[in-house]
Amino acid sequence: MSDLGFPLKDLARRRFQTILTMVGLILCTATTVFLVTFGGSLGFQVSLVTGEKLTSGFSYIFSLFIVIISFLNFLAGVLVTSFLVSTTMSERIRDIGIMKATGCSANSAFSYFLTELSIIIFTSCAAGALLGILARFICISLLNILGFSISQKPVNLWVILLIFVAFALASHILGVRPIRKAIKVKPAEALSPLFQLGTTSGPKGPASSKLGLTFKVAYRSLMRRRSATIQAIICLSVVLALTTVTVAGGMVANQTTQGYVERAIGRDVILVGHPNITRQYVDFLSQFFEAKPMEQINYSSPEYRISEPLISKLNSTIGVHVDPRLILEADVTEVQGTIPIEDPPYILFIGDRRHAQALIIGVDPKQVINDWLIVGRVLNSADVHSAVIGDSLAYEKFDNAMKQSAFILGNKTEIVGVCLDPLNKGYVVYMPIKALSEQPNYNLLFLKVEPSKRSEIIAEIREETGWEPYELNEVLDKHLTFLNRIWSLVMVLPLSSLVTATLCLLSYMMLSITGQQRELGIMRALGAKPKTIMKTIFTQALLIVLASGAIGITVGFAVTWLFLIPEAVVSLTTLASVIEWLVLALSLICLTSLYPALRATKKSIAGVISQP
Amino acid sequence: MKERAVFASSLCKEYRIGDVIIEALKDLNLEVEKGEFISIYGPSGAGKTTLLNLIGGLDKPTSGKIVVFGHDLNAYDEDFLATFRSSYVGFVFQSYNLISTLTALENVAFPIELAGGSSERVEKHSKKLLEMVGLLHRADHLPAQLSGGEQQRVAFARALANDPPLVLVDEPTGNLDLETGLEIVRILDGLKAKGKTIIVTTHDERVMKLANRILCIKNGKIVTANE
């Protein structure tokens, strides 16, 4: 037989096992490729592509999410491959014994199975990469149909190649181990009906029979196949950690990032100003999800100025909170900062005079209505040449903004805080108005009005100024919808990890049942009803899923809360949804075991107990 | 007239392997009275084990009728057959077929637990049965830690766990040395004395000597019957 003839025929003969292995690896590769390339299109740093959308702070959360999920996906992919190869090899141990007994050398047998492994890995990784690229294309098209403008730029082939090579290499390294182990088994052992790869001679530890016959038999069977059971638990734990991070992380991150945006923009805020200024401000806000060319306007033009009497009148109206602002654009230049190092004592200079055009907003610190997620502090009445700067400006143009200052409009300005703000994609500076203008001079008003007075106030402003007040809720909702849609697309991922987990358990159960076929037949011969057999197999699956769930879900939650999301916002509804999802996932995985269980009960008793 | 334990009429069993159909039993007729000891012999592949499987409800005939203790086995579903096997039949398989993950005591206890015995009764009765076959001291050993003869004796103890009226024994001494085989013959003799209906497939003359009737099966048919 040719070198490729046997492996190809063997793979085709064991179609089910081959497909299981391939689907597991395809899913993991595709998910990783999708995450990294889709992230790249949204501007996440992990893809090595310059950001186009979002701000640095938001991008960081998404990027971290993608890095963690990609790593877990990678781990799950190679572990699942190795595990499925192990289960395949333990089923083929007899064939290997026969091959060796009939004169096939260990090297030839090894190369046959290595070729099979390579065919599976290369085909699956290639198919996975293509599927991932296709998924990215579909998702971006979908987002664009929904009204967002995300470019379908060419994918970074180097990144794809890197993922392909990493998966292929790691899967080979872990997949070869079980093959080597199986090939080393002596022909006499391999042909012995008592020998099974990955089994131990007897159970370890007592299982109380008080828990019932089903539990006792299930527990003993798991313990007897201890190495396969442990492998299955490790695989499922990684996949369930992945599912938990995706579900819990995805839902919590969605809610939290939406919370950050809502805090930064403000809910029920009315914008009052000349139409050119309000449009410009809204366009600056929309940069978060839509790249729009910005108009050049003269912010200090007298026609844009808001009259003092209007501000005073609104200020004196009960139920109205006024936050007057002066917006303009200016160059912000990084000023070198110093960090004293103690041991050995020296001064570390940071900063490189980088500069960027940013939106400057003069505010009255007592009146500010925003409540950003902030590092440092907010402005106070005593501040003059102080500023709170946006996240992108801070992370992209400063080494350590909180230890540095900036030149803004010719003044050295102390940076007292960094805020997460979608405005102008995070290129924004909030300063006290007195640092910008000696006389109060505003061109935009932010109003928070009691709902009962809302229409009355809007009508009054319209009449007095001739300007149409703009309700920021509209643009805020667009932000939230955008974030929600991105997370929703990312949330498709638990489905793929769920399928991977299901495949893992299915494969383990198939192996386990194949090994127990005869004993299940004996149990039936002694009077066990099909229901008892199903219960025994289901109990085995349940024990594995519970053990894996306990490990995987704990790790998943720990990763989510400790690394993924700062100041997580978790409502009871979100928590309930996360729990619902995880329970659903665990139940689905457990229910999978019913299929091989059902198959086991359908087999002829006489047939299975007469097997060697 | 004695009551009938087993009644088989025009019994046929075919197996399909690919396109090939193998006729394991052809138009076989058999009647066994309660308390009778039947010994069956015949060449390998003649259909002896197939016949035991059909009588024990482990398999269904392709055609024909089989009634055991008044139950027409063709008419029942798998759930009822399981209850039937648990209550009426004790099997001793040629290759012992002990559950490898359970100890000797747990193997004997298994059918009693399935039948729903209380845990106290299960333990007491299982120990009594192991004592009867002289293996109480091996109660906590796994099958892999027992010799062939010991495994066969555990299999006998397990077959008697629910005190079935019918005991089906497939080649009980085939894999054992002469001396160990003799112990099995003694156990069978004891069962006969207890009035159990016993059907044994064997080539061992010591076992045949215990039988009320000896049947020979060839090519799926009973060809001779010696009283």
Interface residues (C-beta under 8 A of the other chain):
Chain A: L194 S201 G202 P203 S209 K210 L213 K216 V217 R220 S221 M223 R224 R518 E519 I522 M523 R524 A525 L526 G527 A528 K529 P530 K531 T532 T601 S604 I605 A606 I609 S610
Chain B: T49 T50 N53 G56 L58 D59 E78 D79 A82 T83 R85 S86 S87 F91 F93 N97 L98 I99 S100 T101 L102 E106 F110 P111 E113 L114 A115 S119 L142 A144 R158 N162
